Amino acid sequence: MSKDNYENGFFSHLVELRKRLINTLIFLFSLFVICYLFSDYIYGFLVEPYANAVKNDGIDRRLIFTALQETFLTYLKVSFFTAFFFTSPFILIQIWKFIAPGLYEHEKSAIMPYLIITPILFLMGGMLVYYLIMPLAINFFLSFESIGTNTNLPIQLEAKVNEYLSLVMKLIFAFGLSFQLPVVLSLLARIGVIDSIFLKQRRKFVIVIIFAAAAILTPPDPITQIGLAIPLLILYEISIISVKLIETKNKEEENA
């Protein structure tokens, strides 16, 4: 390949990459505007676990804000988070369209399942937070409230809207990202970095790492930490099975 052809190919790839980035940013910004217009409904959806947990406790609950601009900035944050959440599949599609022309057919068939399973696993992580972890965590934290019998003054939660929504979004992102473990390990197995024996032999170290990561990524309470660690341990075992299947398929292709 001549120098001119190499430069032309390189710049054509840069132009294609710029096109994909622009398309992604336009889609993200458009969705952000739409999400902001419906930010009240998104707020209501995210705050529902808290509302359901406290609706029958006989206390007039509310979410407060202590800075003039806090609610406005929180709505912007919620809108961007939601827009990015729903833009993720579009980002994967743009990445696929960028790399697909340079792949062989067998490489395309190998990568395609990961593009499908990645957003599904992220969604599963988010659903686990919303429907199970958050209600349990809220009830756990509310159990430390006191009516003042032993403390002279009652201890009652006055949750800040920014802190609550930041916690929910952080947990959804942390769980969704952590649920990509099977994808990462399967890709590493496909390129020969790890194998099923490697994963089995290091299971005890992985258990420690998973619980340490859960402690870092979640609030300092046992509910959310165990709620993240146990699914990750299950996904790790599933990853071992997945890697084993990949090894079996590779051996069959070599013997064919």
C-alpha positions as CSV (number, residue, x, y, z in Angstrom):
1,M,0.0,0.0,0.0
2,S,1.4,3.4,-1.0
3,K,1.7,6.3,1.3
4,D,-1.0,8.2,-0.5
5,N,-3.5,5.3,-0.3
6,Y,-2.7,4.8,3.4
7,E,-3.3,8.5,4.1
8,N,-6.5,8.5,2.1
9,G,-7.7,5.4,4.0
10,F,-6.8,6.9,7.3
11,F,-8.5,10.2,6.7
12,S,-11.6,8.5,5.3
13,H,-11.8,6.6,8.6
14,L,-11.5,9.8,10.5
15,V,-14.3,11.3,8.5
16,E,-16.5,8.3,9.1
17,L,-15.7,8.4,12.8
18,R,-16.6,12.1,13.0
19,K,-19.9,11.4,11.2
20,R,-20.7,8.7,13.8
21,L,-19.8,11.0,16.7
22,I,-21.9,13.9,15.3
23,N,-24.9,11.6,14.8
24,T,-24.6,10.3,18.4
25,L,-24.3,13.8,19.8
26,I,-27.3,15.0,17.8
27,F,-29.4,12.0,19.0
28,L,-28.2,12.5,22.6
29,F,-29.0,16.2,22.6
30,S,-32.4,15.7,21.0
31,L,-33.3,13.1,23.5
32,F,-32.0,15.3,26.3
33,V,-34.4,18.1,25.3
34,I,-37.3,15.6,25.1
35,C,-36.4,14.2,28.5
36,Y,-36.2,17.6,30.0
37,L,-39.7,18.4,28.8
38,F,-40.9,15.3,30.6
39,S,-38.5,15.6,33.6
40,D,-41.5,15.8,36.0
41,Y,-42.6,12.4,35.0
42,I,-39.1,11.0,35.1
43,Y,-38.6,12.5,38.6
44,G,-41.9,10.8,39.6
45,F,-40.7,7.5,38.3
46,L,-37.4,7.6,40.0
47,V,-38.9,8.8,43.3
48,E,-41.6,6.1,43.3
49,P,-39.5,3.5,45.3
50,Y,-39.2,6.0,48.1
51,A,-42.8,7.1,47.9
52,N,-44.0,3.5,48.1
53,A,-41.7,2.7,51.0
54,V,-43.0,5.5,53.2
55,K,-46.7,5.9,52.1
56,N,-48.1,3.9,55.0
57,D,-45.8,5.0,57.9
58,G,-48.2,7.8,59.1
59,I,-45.6,10.6,58.6
60,D,-46.0,13.5,56.2
61,R,-43.0,12.8,54.0
62,R,-41.4,15.1,51.5
63,L,-38.2,15.7,49.5
64,I,-36.5,19.0,50.2
65,F,-33.9,21.2,48.5
66,T,-31.6,23.7,50.3
67,A,-30.1,25.6,47.4
68,L,-32.1,27.9,45.1
69,Q,-30.7,26.2,41.9
70,E,-30.7,22.6,43.3
71,T,-34.0,21.4,41.8
72,F,-33.2,22.9,38.4
73,L,-29.8,21.3,38.3
74,T,-31.3,18.0,39.5
75,Y,-33.8,18.1,36.7
76,L,-31.0,18.7,34.2
77,K,-29.0,15.8,35.7
78,V,-32.0,13.5,35.6
79,S,-32.8,14.4,32.0
80,F,-29.2,13.8,30.8
81,F,-29.0,10.5,32.7
82,T,-32.2,9.3,31.1
83,A,-31.1,10.5,27.7
84,F,-27.8,8.8,27.9
85,F,-29.5,5.6,29.2
86,F,-31.7,5.4,26.1
87,T,-28.9,6.6,23.8
88,S,-26.7,3.7,24.7
89,P,-28.2,1.3,22.2
90,F,-27.8,3.9,19.5
91,I,-24.1,4.4,20.5
92,L,-23.6,0.6,20.1
93,I,-25.2,0.8,16.7
94,Q,-22.9,3.6,15.6
95,I,-19.9,1.7,16.9
96,W,-21.0,-1.4,15.0
97,K,-21.6,0.6,11.7
98,F,-18.1,2.0,12.1
99,I,-16.2,-1.3,12.6
100,A,-18.4,-3.7,10.7
101,P,-17.0,-2.9,7.2
102,G,-13.6,-4.0,8.3
103,L,-14.7,-7.3,9.7
104,Y,-15.0,-10.8,8.2
105,E,-18.4,-12.5,8.2
106,H,-17.4,-14.9,11.0
107,E,-16.1,-11.9,13.1
108,K,-19.4,-10.1,12.6
109,S,-21.4,-13.2,13.7
110,A,-19.1,-13.4,16.8
111,I,-19.5,-9.8,17.8
112,M,-23.2,-9.3,17.1
113,P,-24.5,-11.2,20.1
114,Y,-22.5,-9.0,22.4
115,L,-24.1,-5.8,20.9
116,I,-27.5,-7.3,21.7
117,I,-26.8,-8.7,25.2
118,T,-24.9,-5.6,26.5
119,P,-27.9,-3.2,26.7
120,I,-30.1,-6.1,28.0
121,L,-27.7,-6.8,30.9
122,F,-27.5,-3.1,31.7
123,L,-31.3,-2.9,31.7
124,M,-31.4,-5.9,34.0
125,G,-29.0,-4.3,36.4
126,G,-31.1,-1.1,36.5
127,M,-34.3,-3.0,37.0
128,L,-32.7,-4.9,39.9
129,V,-31.9,-1.6,41.6
130,Y,-35.3,0.0,41.0
131,Y,-37.6,-2.9,41.9
132,L,-35.6,-4.7,44.6
133,I,-32.4,-3.0,46.0
134,M,-33.8,0.5,46.5
135,P,-37.0,-0.5,48.4
136,L,-34.9,-2.8,50.7
137,A,-32.3,-0.1,51.2
138,I,-34.8,2.6,51.9
139,N,-36.6,0.5,54.5
140,F,-33.2,-0.4,56.1
141,F,-32.2,3.3,56.4
142,L,-35.7,4.3,57.7
143,S,-35.4,1.7,60.4
144,F,-32.9,4.0,62.2
145,E,-35.5,6.7,62.7
146,S,-36.5,7.4,66.3
147,I,-39.6,9.0,67.8
148,G,-37.6,10.5,70.6
149,T,-38.4,8.1,73.4
150,N,-34.7,7.3,74.1
151,T,-33.1,10.3,72.4
152,N,-35.1,13.2,73.8
153,L,-35.5,14.5,70.2
154,P,-37.0,12.5,67.3
155,I,-34.7,11.5,64.5
156,Q,-36.6,11.8,61.2
157,L,-35.5,11.7,57.6
158,E,-35.7,14.8,55.5
159,A,-34.3,13.6,52.3
160,K,-32.8,16.1,49.8
161,V,-34.1,15.7,46.3
162,N,-30.6,16.0,44.7
163,E,-29.0,13.5,47.1
164,Y,-31.8,10.9,46.6
165,L,-31.9,11.1,42.8
166,S,-28.1,11.1,42.7
167,L,-28.0,7.9,44.8
168,V,-30.6,6.2,42.5
169,M,-28.8,7.1,39.3
170,K,-25.4,6.1,40.8
171,L,-26.8,2.7,41.8
172,I,-28.5,2.1,38.4
173,F,-25.2,3.0,36.6
174,A,-23.1,0.9,39.0
175,F,-25.3,-2.2,38.7
176,G,-25.7,-1.8,34.9
177,L,-22.0,-1.5,34.4
178,S,-21.2,-4.4,36.8
179,F,-23.7,-6.6,34.9
180,Q,-21.4,-6.4,31.9
181,L,-19.1,-8.9,33.6
182,P,-20.1,-11.9,31.3
183,V,-19.6,-9.8,28.2
184,V,-16.1,-8.7,29.3
185,L,-15.0,-12.2,30.3
186,S,-16.4,-13.8,27.1
187,L,-14.6,-11.3,24.9
188,L,-11.3,-11.9,26.8
189,A,-11.8,-15.6,26.3
190,R,-12.4,-15.2,22.5
191,I,-9.0,-13.4,22.1
192,G,-7.3,-16.0,24.2
193,V,-6.5,-13.9,27.3
194,I,-8.3,-16.2,29.7
195,D,-10.0,-19.6,29.8
196,S,-12.4,-21.5,32.0
197,I,-9.7,-23.2,34.0
198,F,-8.2,-19.7,34.7
199,L,-11.6,-18.5,36.0
200,K,-12.2,-21.5,38.1
201,Q,-8.8,-21.4,39.8
202,R,-9.2,-17.8,40.7
203,R,-12.7,-18.0,42.0
204,K,-11.8,-17.3,45.6
205,F,-9.9,-14.2,44.7
206,V,-12.7,-13.0,42.5
207,I,-15.2,-13.4,45.5
208,V,-13.0,-11.0,47.5
209,I,-12.7,-8.6,44.6
210,I,-16.4,-8.6,44.0
211,F,-17.3,-7.8,47.6
212,A,-14.6,-5.1,47.7
213,A,-16.0,-3.5,44.5
214,A,-19.6,-3.7,45.9
215,A,-18.4,-1.9,49.0
216,I,-16.9,0.9,46.8
217,L,-19.7,1.3,44.3
218,T,-22.6,1.2,46.8
219,P,-23.5,3.1,49.9
220,P,-22.1,1.8,53.2
221,D,-25.0,-0.5,54.0
222,P,-25.2,-4.3,53.8
223,I,-28.4,-4.3,51.7
224,T,-27.0,-2.7,48.5
225,Q,-23.5,-4.3,48.9
226,I,-24.9,-7.8,49.2
227,G,-27.5,-6.9,46.5
228,L,-24.7,-6.2,44.1
229,A,-22.2,-8.9,45.2
230,I,-24.6,-11.9,44.9
231,P,-25.7,-11.1,41.3
232,L,-22.1,-10.6,40.3
233,L,-21.1,-13.9,41.8
234,I,-23.9,-15.6,39.8
235,L,-22.8,-13.8,36.7
236,Y,-19.3,-14.9,37.3
237,E,-20.4,-18.5,37.4
238,I,-22.4,-18.0,34.2
239,S,-19.3,-16.5,32.6
240,I,-17.4,-19.6,33.4
241,I,-20.0,-21.7,31.6
242,S,-20.0,-19.2,28.7
243,V,-16.3,-19.3,28.3
244,K,-16.4,-23.1,28.4
245,L,-18.9,-23.1,25.6
246,I,-16.6,-20.8,23.6
247,E,-13.7,-23.1,24.1
248,T,-15.7,-26.1,23.0
249,K,-16.9,-24.3,19.9
250,N,-13.3,-23.2,19.0
251,K,-12.1,-26.8,19.3
252,E,-14.9,-28.0,17.0
253,E,-13.9,-25.4,14.4
254,E,-10.2,-26.4,14.7
255,N,-11.1,-30.1,14.2
256,A,-13.5,-29.4,11.3
